[in-house]
Structure formats: structure tokens, C-alpha cells
């Protein structure tokens, strides 16, 4: 997996800053990407020094689940990141999908749980989803070594994708 690319905090993964700052507060940030997307995704510079890219294609091959349902492949990719974080004794971690579009509730694009514009993924119904294009906002975090974990929140997601 290549080294991550970093860009201006506002230019990377949408204009929102709140979710990016929340992820930056964790010990480590894992970004789930897929093949070429791992090369092209530009991440917020505030995450520099604490990011690991997780190529979903490589984890699918590693677990022998190529061609299986997306939910199984995604679960195993996320589990691999959590296991990696535990081995490295990170106190907390965030799992971010590379096609995440961060918006702040007050920036005019967030309306009642649905992203209403500002990216090519679509309007009120969300976007394409997964690695295929911009979906709604997806973010997750876990506290390692304890009993609490936030499985993630999806806002305005259109579903599926590779």
C-alpha cells in the first residue's frame, strides 16, 4: 500500500472540519480505500504521521473473500484495522472511508441527516457509496482496550460500492 498523500485540511475529503478534527483526536487514523483510490485520495494534513491506508482489495485477497458480499468484505477490512491498532497498542482509532465527504452542520449542506449538495454524489438520497463514488458522510471510531466502541455513523448514504 502506498504512503498517504496529504492536502490542505479544508480541501481534503470535503469542506467540513469537525469530523476531521474528531478523527485527529484519536491515536491513529485508518483510511479504507480500494486499489487506485489509495494512490489518489488526499487526506487532511492534520492527520499526518498517524495514518494507515487499508486497501480493501488487498484485505479481500488476504482473507480469501474476493467475490463475496460487500458486507463481509467491509467487515473484515474494518476488523483488520482494529486488530492492527490493538497490536500497536493505540489507545483509540478512527476508521474513515476514502470516499467520505465531511460537512459541518452549519455549512449549509447538511439538512436533517441528509447531505443536500456540494459534491457529485447526489442530493437528498445520498450518493453512490463505497469506493465507487462520493457517498454520504461515513465515520467511525473505537476505544481500544475497553468495552466501548462506536461502530460508525452513516448520514445520507446511498449504499453499496466496491
C-alpha positions as CSV (number, residue, x, y, z in Angstrom):
1,X,0.0,0.0,0.0
2,X,1.4,3.4,-0.9
3,X,2.2,6.2,1.5
4,X,-0.8,8.5,2.1
5,X,-1.0,11.9,0.4
6,X,-1.9,15.0,2.4
7,X,-3.5,18.2,1.4
8,X,-4.9,21.4,3.0
9,X,-7.4,20.4,5.8
10,X,-10.3,22.2,4.1
11,X,-9.6,20.8,0.6
12,X,-9.3,17.1,1.6
13,X,-12.5,14.9,1.9
14,X,-14.9,17.8,1.7
15,X,-15.1,21.3,3.3
16,X,-16.2,20.2,6.8
17,X,-13.7,20.4,9.6
18,X,-15.4,19.0,12.7
19,X,-15.3,15.3,11.7
20,X,-11.7,15.7,10.6
21,X,-10.7,17.2,14.0
22,X,-12.5,14.4,15.8
23,X,-10.6,11.8,13.8
24,X,-7.3,13.7,14.5
25,X,-8.0,13.4,18.3
26,X,-7.6,9.6,18.1
27,X,-4.2,7.8,18.4
28,X,-4.4,6.6,14.8
29,X,-6.5,7.0,11.7
30,X,-7.2,4.2,9.3
31,X,-8.4,5.1,5.8
32,X,-10.2,2.3,3.9
33,X,-9.5,2.7,0.2
34,X,-9.6,0.5,-2.9
35,X,-6.8,0.0,-5.4
36,X,-6.1,3.2,-7.4
37,X,-8.2,5.2,-4.9
38,X,-5.4,4.6,-2.4
39,X,-3.0,6.5,-4.7
40,X,-5.3,9.4,-5.5
41,X,-7.0,10.2,-2.2
42,X,-5.7,13.3,-0.5
43,X,-6.1,13.3,3.3
44,X,-6.2,16.2,5.8
45,X,-2.8,17.4,6.8
46,X,-3.8,17.4,10.4
47,X,-3.7,13.5,10.3
48,X,-0.1,13.4,9.0
49,X,2.0,11.0,11.0
50,X,-0.9,8.9,12.2
51,X,-2.5,7.4,9.1
52,X,-2.5,3.8,7.7
53,X,-4.1,3.1,4.4
54,X,-6.1,-0.1,4.3
55,X,-6.5,-1.3,0.7
56,X,-9.8,-3.2,0.6
57,X,-8.7,-5.2,-2.4
58,X,-5.6,-6.5,-0.6
59,X,-7.5,-7.4,2.5
60,X,-10.1,-9.2,0.4
61,X,-7.3,-11.3,-1.1
62,X,-5.7,-11.9,2.2
63,X,-8.9,-13.2,3.7
64,X,-9.8,-15.1,0.6
65,X,-13.2,-13.3,0.2
66,X,-12.9,-12.0,-3.4
67,X,-16.4,-12.0,-4.9
68,X,-18.2,-12.3,-1.6
69,X,-20.9,-9.8,-0.4
70,X,-19.7,-6.3,0.3
71,X,-20.9,-6.5,4.0
72,X,-18.5,-9.4,4.7
73,X,-15.6,-7.8,2.8
74,X,-16.1,-4.5,4.6
75,X,-16.4,-6.1,8.0
76,X,-13.1,-8.0,7.6
77,X,-11.3,-4.9,6.3
78,X,-12.5,-3.0,9.4
79,X,-11.6,-5.9,11.7
80,X,-8.1,-6.0,10.2
81,X,-7.7,-2.3,11.1
82,X,-8.9,-2.8,14.7
83,X,-6.6,-5.8,15.1
84,X,-3.7,-3.7,13.8
85,X,-4.5,-0.9,16.2
86,X,-4.7,-3.4,19.1
87,X,-1.3,-4.9,18.2
88,X,0.3,-1.5,18.1
89,X,-1.4,-0.6,21.4
90,X,-3.2,2.5,20.1
91,X,-5.5,3.9,22.7
92,X,-8.1,4.9,20.2
93,X,-8.6,4.8,16.4
94,X,-10.8,6.2,13.7
95,X,-11.8,4.2,10.6
96,X,-12.6,6.5,7.7
97,X,-13.6,5.5,4.2
98,X,-11.7,7.2,1.4
99,X,-14.8,8.5,-0.3
100,X,-16.1,10.2,2.8
101,X,-17.3,13.8,2.4
102,X,-17.1,15.7,5.6
103,X,-19.6,18.5,6.1
104,X,-20.2,20.7,9.1
105,X,-23.8,21.0,10.3
106,X,-23.7,24.8,9.9
107,X,-22.1,25.0,6.4
108,X,-25.5,24.9,4.5
109,X,-25.1,21.4,3.0
110,X,-26.5,19.4,6.0
111,X,-30.3,19.2,6.4
112,X,-31.9,16.8,8.9
113,X,-29.5,13.9,8.5
114,X,-29.1,14.2,4.7
115,X,-26.3,15.8,2.7
116,X,-28.1,18.1,0.3
117,X,-25.4,19.1,-2.1
118,X,-21.8,20.3,-2.5
119,X,-20.5,17.1,-4.1
120,X,-21.2,14.9,-7.1
121,X,-22.6,12.0,-5.1
122,X,-26.2,13.2,-5.3
123,X,-28.7,15.2,-3.3
124,X,-31.2,14.1,-0.7
125,X,-30.9,10.4,-1.3
126,X,-27.1,10.2,-0.8
127,X,-24.5,9.2,-3.3
128,X,-23.2,6.1,-5.0
129,X,-21.5,4.7,-1.9
130,X,-18.5,2.6,-1.2
131,X,-15.4,3.1,-3.3
132,X,-17.4,3.8,-6.4
133,X,-18.1,7.5,-5.7
134,X,-19.0,10.0,-3.1
135,X,-21.5,8.7,-0.6
136,X,-22.9,10.4,2.4
137,X,-20.8,11.1,5.4
138,X,-19.3,7.9,7.0
139,X,-17.2,8.0,10.1
140,X,-16.4,5.6,12.9
141,X,-14.2,5.4,15.9
142,X,-13.4,2.8,18.6
143,X,-11.8,2.9,22.0
144,X,-9.4,0.0,22.2
145,X,-8.8,-1.9,25.4
146,X,-12.2,-1.1,26.7
147,X,-15.8,-2.3,26.3
148,X,-17.0,0.8,24.3
149,X,-16.9,1.0,20.6
150,X,-18.8,3.3,18.1
151,X,-19.4,1.2,15.1
152,X,-19.8,4.3,12.9
153,X,-22.5,6.6,11.6
154,X,-23.7,6.9,8.1
155,X,-25.6,10.0,7.0
156,X,-27.3,10.2,3.7
157,X,-25.6,7.1,2.4
158,X,-26.7,5.7,-1.0
159,X,-25.4,2.2,-0.1
160,X,-23.1,-0.2,-2.0
161,X,-20.0,0.2,-3.9
162,X,-16.8,-1.8,-4.3
